């Protein structure tokens, strides 16, 4: 991320734990889980409609 990381997360650029960065990763993980769940539901609906 380079420059962006240093500007957005100065603590992370210095090698210190950053609460902002932790929160961002947690938000991304939560969204990823939702995508997986929704993808599974869509596939199940497709399978149900096809049969």
N, C-alpha and C positions, 0 to 999 in steps of 0.2 A: 504493500500500500504506500510505502514511502512517505512522500510529503503529506498526503491526506491524513495518514495515521498520526503523524507528528502534530498536525494542526488540530485534529479532532480529539486525539487522546494523548495529550502531552505526558501524562504519567506513564502510559504504556511505552512511549518513545524512550523514556528514561529507564525502562526496565522495571518499573514499579507496578504492582497490581493496580488496575484501574476499575473502579466500580462501574463507570460508564461502559467500558469494554465488556465487563462481565454481564451487565444488563443487556447489552446488544447481542452477545452470544446466546443468552437465555431466550431472548425474543426470537432470534433466528431458529433456535432449536424447537421452540413451541410452534412456530409457523411450519417448519419442516414436518413435524408430527401431524399437524392438521392436513397438510398436503398428502401425506401418506394415507391417512384415514379417508380423506375425500376420494383419493384415487381408488382405494379399495372399494368404497361404496359405489363409485361410478362403474367400476368393472363388474361388481355384483349385479347392478341394475342392468348393464348391458347383457350379461349372461342370462339374467332372468327374462329379459325382453326377447332374447334370441331363441329361447327354448319353448 
